[in-house]
Amino acid sequence: MKKGRVLVIDDDPAMLDACAETLIYYGYDVLLREDPRLGISTVQQETFDVVLLDLKMPGMNGLDLLREIRSVDSKVL
């Protein structure tokens, strides 16, 4: 049984892979996005329990991204 849905947004593919491997191992349903804008559109289309994101990404910092994600879904952590 899956524990919850997690969206990971990071511009570093190695970090995405490491997060996915760990979270999947512990039973989470994981979706990965390298682009912050794609992450926002993903939250608009799907439901997640938690979003993990990088603070420093090209085009948008993590705090701005978090604000946008929370404006789409205020329940996401």
Summary of the structure (lengths in Angstrom):
residues: 77
radius of gyration: 11.6
end to end distance: 20.8
largest distance: 36.6
contacts: 219
relative contact order: 0.23
helix: 44%
strand: 23%
